[in-house]
Amino acid sequence: MSSKKPANEQTSARVASTAAKLLSNPRTPAAVKSVAASALTQKVSASKSKGK
């Protein structure tokens, strides 16, 4: 089984918003912040999504 992520996977706006809130909370554990940061790196920026 391939471990490559398909190029078309994107984080939803709802998940990205939750991830941002978790990252800004100083009480969020480091492991959770790591997952949240990973989710945000998969979010399409507004400038990229306009070109679709």
PLY file of the C-alpha trace (Angstrom):
ply
format ascii 1.0
element vertex 52
property float x
property float y
property float z
element edge 51
property int vertex1
property int vertex2
end_header
0.00 0.00 0.00
1.31 3.42 -0.92
1.89 5.98 1.82
1.64 8.95 -0.57
-1.19 11.38 0.11
-3.45 12.01 -2.89
-2.86 15.50 -4.31
-6.54 16.46 -4.07
-6.97 16.03 -0.28
-7.83 19.25 1.51
-8.75 20.16 5.06
-12.28 21.52 5.35
-12.90 25.03 6.63
-14.51 23.62 9.77
-11.51 21.44 10.62
-9.08 24.26 9.81
-10.96 26.60 12.14
-10.88 24.06 14.96
-7.17 23.43 14.37
-6.42 27.15 14.55
-8.28 27.41 17.87
-6.34 24.46 19.27
-3.03 25.96 18.21
-3.81 29.29 19.86
-4.75 27.68 23.19
-1.69 27.48 25.47
-3.23 24.52 27.36
-3.43 22.32 24.25
-0.99 19.38 24.50
1.96 19.31 22.09
0.73 16.14 20.36
-2.63 17.74 19.59
-0.88 20.88 18.32
1.19 18.73 15.99
-1.91 17.16 14.45
-3.64 20.54 14.20
-0.63 22.05 12.44
-0.60 19.16 10.01
-4.26 19.74 9.19
-3.61 23.42 8.54
-0.81 22.66 6.09
-3.38 20.81 3.97
-5.81 23.75 3.90
-6.06 25.51 0.55
-5.39 29.21 0.93
-7.94 31.72 -0.37
-5.60 32.85 -3.16
-5.09 29.29 -4.43
-8.78 28.37 -4.33
-9.79 31.39 -6.46
-7.87 30.00 -9.42
-9.83 26.74 -9.51
0 1
1 2
2 3
3 4
4 5
5 6
6 7
7 8
8 9
9 10
10 11
11 12
12 13
13 14
14 15
15 16
16 17
17 18
18 19
19 20
20 21
21 22
22 23
23 24
24 25
25 26
26 27
27 28
28 29
29 30
30 31
31 32
32 33
33 34
34 35
35 36
36 37
37 38
38 39
39 40
40 41
41 42
42 43
43 44
44 45
45 46
46 47
47 48
48 49
49 50
50 51
